[in-house]
Amino acid sequence: MYRVMLVEKDRLMLSKLSAVIERTPGFTMAVRYQSKQDALGQGRMFDPNLILLDIDNENAIPLIESFHQSYPNADILGMAAEWRPESATHLIGAGARGCLIKPFTGVELQEAVREFVTEGSEKDCETLVFFSPKGKSGKTTLIANLAEALARRSHEQVGIIDADLQFGDMAVFFNLAPKSTIVEAARDVRFLSPVTLKRYYVPVSERVHVLCGTTKPNYIDKVSIPQLENIIRMSKSLFRYLLIDVPPGFNPTSIAAAENSSVTYLCAMINGAFEMDHMRRALAIFQDWDDADERAKVIFTRVSPCTEQKRRELENELGHPVAAIIPNEYLVVSQAADNGQMATELQPDNPLAKSVDRLAEQIIGSRAPQAARRSS
């Protein structure tokens, strides 16, 4: 049972939120205040274990720090009229678990506590963007199978954003009929928080969720770059791994997603003499990043023979490390799609599945040094 201290300076909002808390199973109102000074000075006698703190029009960081110091055993959720992605990390650093958009419902309160308190506030999300210099790179197949492999091996939550705003087909790949897509999420993003954004994602398994792309090519104008960036930032609070499919070539959408990524994978299908030249030219643009060697990585698909020797040959030809090579297993992929499965599930021992699993292990393993630094 959560014993809630509610701190909200607006009297009508205080009354409205109090009623929501009292009606929500698992929550009881311990005490409520309009004044944050009164809450800091008098509230300890009520022993709250959850503090809902109004941060609108406040210097939120020192305010949260003060409540965190006064109530070290209580979880703190900020409350605001609008989610502010640029300050979310600072709020968490100050001691908050997350942020709720007010007014909220009882269901939203329960979801916020589950996402931010029960499962942990900071997901430390690894954001992976899949870019191709030109189309037909096999990246949609790779993303779908990699998401399942990451979820299976890490036991963490994995999200997919289909940001190919004209011709994304992630919904088709997963055989989904979404009620909402990235278009609706972009339309509503100003009024969303990470908790409410998750409703726009479609679950395809217990740990994999997809924010589907547009249903019509002409809807591209309905998702602005600031809206997309906000969606990405919110999604980082929901998932341990976030995979983003972007349209081919350098355009505002692919650039914005790449700038918000932990790693951008440049994907190309080995299908002739031009792919290597396209990859070199794309890599040259990404070299503008100071950390390009860590953030821009190469994947070749439909590689035959898919061997370590072949990977080294591709590296020598490209003059750049190749993070992974994926074999040509078109028949397995087609058979899996016809059965509503991923190739890694249908035939877990086939070369495609093994290559995707190796890439998943590589991605999961890259997090280990960060975890070690946090625990030391």
C-alpha positions in Angstrom: 0.0 0.0 0.0 1.3 3.4 -1.0 0.9 6.2 1.6 0.8 9.3 -0.5 1.9 12.8 0.4 0.4 15.1 -2.2 2.0 18.6 -2.7 0.0 20.8 -5.1 -0.3 24.6 -4.8 -3.4 24.9 -6.9 -6.4 24.3 -4.5 -8.8 22.9 -7.2 -6.1 20.6 -8.6 -5.2 19.4 -5.1 -8.8 18.5 -4.4 -9.2 16.7 -7.8 -6.0 14.7 -7.4 -6.8 13.8 -3.8 -10.1 12.2 -5.0 -8.2 10.2 -7.6 -5.7 8.9 -5.1 -8.4 7.9 -2.6 -10.3 5.9 -5.3 -7.2 4.1 -6.7 -6.6 0.6 -5.3 -3.3 0.3 -3.6 -3.0 3.9 -2.6 -4.2 5.9 0.4 -3.9 9.6 1.1 -1.5 10.1 4.1 -1.5 13.9 3.9 -1.8 16.8 1.4 -0.3 20.3 1.3 -0.6 23.4 -0.9 2.6 24.7 0.6 5.9 22.9 -0.1 7.4 24.5 3.0 4.7 23.0 5.2 5.2 19.7 3.6 8.9 19.8 4.3 8.4 20.9 7.8 5.4 18.9 9.0 5.0 15.9 6.8 7.4 13.4 8.4 5.0 12.5 11.1 2.7 10.9 8.5 5.5 8.6 7.2 4.7 8.8 3.5 6.4 6.3 1.2 5.3 8.0 -2.1 5.4 11.8 -2.7 3.6 13.4 -5.6 5.3 16.8 -5.9 4.1 19.8 -8.0 7.1 21.0 -10.0 5.3 23.5 -12.3 6.7 27.1 -12.1 9.3 25.9 -9.6 13.1 25.5 -9.6 12.5 21.8 -9.7 16.0 20.4 -9.1 16.6 22.0 -5.7 13.0 21.4 -4.7 13.3 17.6 -5.4 16.7 17.5 -3.7 15.1 19.0 -0.6 12.3 16.5 -0.5 14.7 13.6 -1.2 16.9 14.7 1.8 13.9 15.1 4.1 12.2 11.8 3.0 15.0 9.5 2.0 12.7 6.4 2.2 10.0 7.8 0.0 9.7 7.6 -3.7 9.2 10.9 -5.4 7.2 11.5 -8.6 7.1 15.0 -10.1 3.8 16.4 -11.4 3.7 18.9 -14.3 1.2 20.1 -16.9 3.6 19.1 -19.6 6.5 16.6 -19.8 9.8 18.3 -20.3 12.3 15.8 -21.9 15.2 18.2 -21.6 14.9 18.2 -17.8 13.9 14.6 -17.2 17.4 13.3 -16.6 18.2 16.2 -14.2 15.0 15.4 -12.2 16.0 11.8 -11.8 19.5 12.9 -10.8 18.0 15.1 -8.1 16.1 12.1 -6.6 12.8 11.9 -8.5 11.7 8.5 -10.0 9.8 10.1 -12.9 7.2 12.6 -13.8 3.4 12.4 -14.1 1.3 14.7 -16.3 -1.6 16.3 -14.3 -4.4 15.8 -14.0 -4.0 12.0 -14.1 -6.3 9.1 -13.6 -6.0 6.2 -11.2 -4.9 3.9 -14.0 -2.2 6.4 -15.0 -1.0 6.7 -11.4 -0.7 2.9 -11.1 1.1 2.7 -14.5 3.5 5.4 -13.4 4.4 3.7 -10.1 4.9 0.4 -12.0 7.1 1.9 -14.6 9.1 4.3 -12.5 9.1 2.8 -9.0 8.5 -0.9 -9.2 10.6 -1.5 -12.4 13.0 1.4 -11.7 13.1 5.0 -12.8 16.1 5.2 -15.1 16.1 2.6 -17.9 19.6 3.7 -19.1 18.3 3.1 -22.5 20.6 1.9 -25.4 19.1 3.7 -28.4 20.0 1.9 -31.7 19.2 3.6 -35.0 19.3 1.5 -38.2 20.3 3.6 -41.3 20.9 2.6 -44.9 22.5 4.8 -47.6 19.9 3.4 -50.0 16.8 1.2 -49.8 16.6 -2.7 -49.8 19.2 -3.1 -47.0 17.3 -5.8 -45.0 17.3 -3.6 -41.9 13.6 -4.2 -41.1 14.1 -7.9 -41.0 17.2 -7.4 -38.9 15.5 -5.0 -36.4 12.5 -7.3 -35.9 14.6 -10.4 -35.2 17.2 -8.4 -33.2 14.5 -7.0 -30.9 13.2 -10.5 -30.1 16.8 -11.7 -29.5 17.6 -8.8 -27.2 14.4 -9.4 -25.2 15.1 -13.1 -24.9 18.7 -12.8 -23.9 18.5 -9.7 -21.6 15.0 -10.3 -20.2 14.6 -6.5 -20.6 12.0 -4.3 -22.2 12.7 -3.6 -25.9 10.9 -0.9 -28.0 10.8 -0.4 -31.8 10.0 2.9 -33.5 9.1 2.7 -37.1 10.3 6.1 -38.2 10.3 5.4 -41.9 7.5 7.9 -42.2 6.5 7.1 -45.8 7.2 3.4 -46.4 7.7 1.8 -43.1 6.4 -1.7 -42.9 7.2 -2.9 -39.4 3.4 -3.4 -38.8 3.2 -5.6 -41.8 6.3 -7.5 -40.7 4.7 -8.3 -37.3 1.2 -8.7 -38.8 -0.2 -5.9 -36.7 -3.3 -3.8 -37.1 -2.5 -0.9 -34.8 -5.2 1.4 -33.5 -2.6 4.2 -33.1 0.6 4.9 -34.9 3.5 7.4 -34.7 1.1 9.9 -36.3 -1.2 9.9 -33.3 1.7 9.8 -30.9 3.2 12.9 -32.6 -0.2 14.6 -32.6 -0.6 14.1 -28.8 3.0 14.2 -27.7 2.7 17.6 -26.1 0.1 16.2 -23.6 1.9 12.9 -23.0 4.4 11.5 -20.5 6.4 8.3 -20.9 3.7 6.4 -19.1 0.9 7.5 -21.4 3.0 7.3 -24.5 3.4 3.5 -24.0 -0.3 3.1 -24.9 0.6 4.0 -28.4 3.0 1.1 -28.7 1.6 -2.3 -29.8 2.9 -5.3 -27.8 4.2 -8.1 -30.0 5.4 -10.2 -27.1 5.8 -9.8 -23.3 9.0 -7.7 -23.7 8.8 -6.3 -27.2 6.6 -3.3 -28.2 6.3 -1.5 -31.5 5.3 2.1 -32.3 4.0 1.5 -35.8 4.7 3.8 -38.8 2.3 5.8 -40.8 -0.5 4.1 -42.7 -0.2 6.3 -45.8 2.9 7.9 -47.4 1.3 11.4 -47.4 1.1 11.3 -43.6 4.8 12.1 -43.5 4.1 15.8 -42.9 2.1 14.9 -39.7 5.2 14.0 -37.8 7.6 16.9 -37.3 11.2 16.6 -36.3 10.7 18.1 -32.8 7.7 15.7 -32.3 9.9 12.7 -33.3 12.7 13.8 -31.0 10.2 14.1 -28.1 8.8 10.6 -28.8 12.4 9.2 -28.8 13.3 10.9 -25.6 10.1 9.8 -23.8 10.6 6.2 -25.1 14.1 6.1 -23.6 12.3 6.2 -20.2 10.3 3.1 -21.1 12.8 0.6 -22.6 16.2 -0.8 -22.0 16.8 -1.1 -25.7 15.1 1.2 -28.3 15.5 0.2 -32.0 14.6 2.9 -34.5 14.0 2.2 -38.2 14.6 5.3 -40.4 14.1 6.0 -44.1 17.1 5.4 -46.4 19.5 8.2 -47.2 20.3 11.4 -45.3 17.1 13.4 -44.5 15.8 15.3 -41.5 14.2 12.2 -40.0 17.2 9.9 -40.2 19.6 12.7 -39.1 17.4 13.6 -36.0 17.1 9.9 -35.0 20.9 9.4 -35.4 21.7 12.4 -33.3 19.6 11.0 -30.5 21.1 7.5 -30.8 23.7 5.6 -28.6 24.8 3.8 -31.8 23.8 4.2 -35.4 24.1 1.0 -37.5 24.8 1.7 -41.2 23.2 -1.3 -43.0 23.7 -2.4 -46.6 22.9 -5.5 -48.5 25.7 -7.1 -50.5 24.1 -7.2 -53.9 26.7 -5.7 -56.3 29.6 -3.3 -56.7 27.9 -0.1 -55.5 27.1 -0.9 -51.8 30.7 -0.6 -50.7 31.0 2.8 -52.3 27.7 4.0 -50.8 28.9 2.8 -47.4 32.2 4.6 -47.7 30.4 7.9 -48.6 27.9 7.5 -45.7 30.7 6.8 -43.2 32.5 9.9 -44.3 29.5 12.0 -43.3 29.2 10.3 -39.9 32.9 11.0 -39.3 31.8 14.6 -38.3 30.9 13.1 -34.9 33.6 13.3 -32.4 32.8 9.8 -31.2 32.1 8.4 -34.6 34.2 5.3 -34.1 32.0 4.3 -31.1 28.6 5.5 -32.5 28.7 4.7 -36.2 28.9 1.0 -36.9 28.6 -1.1 -40.1 26.4 -4.1 -40.8 26.2 -6.0 -44.1 23.3 -8.3 -44.8 22.7 -11.1 -47.3 26.4 -12.0 -47.0 27.5 -15.3 -48.6 29.5 -17.0 -47.4 28.8 -15.6 -44.0 32.1 -16.4 -42.3 34.6 -14.6 -40.2 37.0 -14.7 -43.1 34.4 -12.9 -45.3 33.8 -10.3 -42.6 37.6 -9.6 -42.5 37.6 -9.3 -46.3 34.7 -6.8 -46.2 36.6 -4.8 -43.5 39.7 -4.7 -45.7 37.7 -3.6 -48.7 35.8 -0.9 -46.8 38.7 0.2 -44.7 36.5 0.3 -41.6 35.5 -2.2 -38.9 32.4 -4.3 -39.7 30.3 -4.9 -36.6 28.3 -7.8 -38.0 27.4 -9.7 -41.1 24.0 -11.3 -41.7 23.6 -14.3 -44.0 21.2 -14.6 -46.9 18.3 -16.6 -45.4 15.4 -15.3 -47.5 13.5 -18.6 -47.5 13.7 -18.9 -43.7 12.5 -15.2 -43.2 9.6 -15.7 -45.7 8.5 -18.9 -44.0 8.7 -17.3 -40.6 6.7 -14.3 -41.7 4.0 -16.6 -43.2 3.7 -18.2 -39.8 3.6 -14.9 -37.9 7.0 -15.6 -36.3 10.5 -14.3 -36.3 13.2 -16.4 -38.1 15.1 -16.6 -34.8 12.1 -18.3 -33.3 11.1 -20.6 -36.1 14.6 -22.0 -36.6 16.8 -20.9 -33.7 19.8 -22.8 -35.0 19.8 -21.5 -38.6 22.7 -19.2 -39.6 20.5 -16.0 -39.6 19.4 -16.7 -36.0 22.9 -17.3 -34.9 24.2 -14.1 -36.5 21.4 -12.1 -34.9 22.1 -13.7 -31.5 25.8 -12.8 -31.8 24.9 -9.2 -32.5 22.5 -9.2 -29.6 25.2 -10.5 -27.3 27.6 -7.8 -28.6 25.0 -5.1 -27.8 24.2 -6.5 -24.4 27.9 -7.0 -23.6 28.7 -3.4 -24.5 26.7 -2.3 -21.5 28.8 -4.2 -19.0 31.5 -1.5 -18.5 28.8 1.1 -17.8 27.1 -1.2 -15.2 30.5 -1.9 -13.6 31.2 1.8 -13.3 27.8 2.5 -11.7 28.2 -0.2 -9.1 31.8 0.7 -8.2 
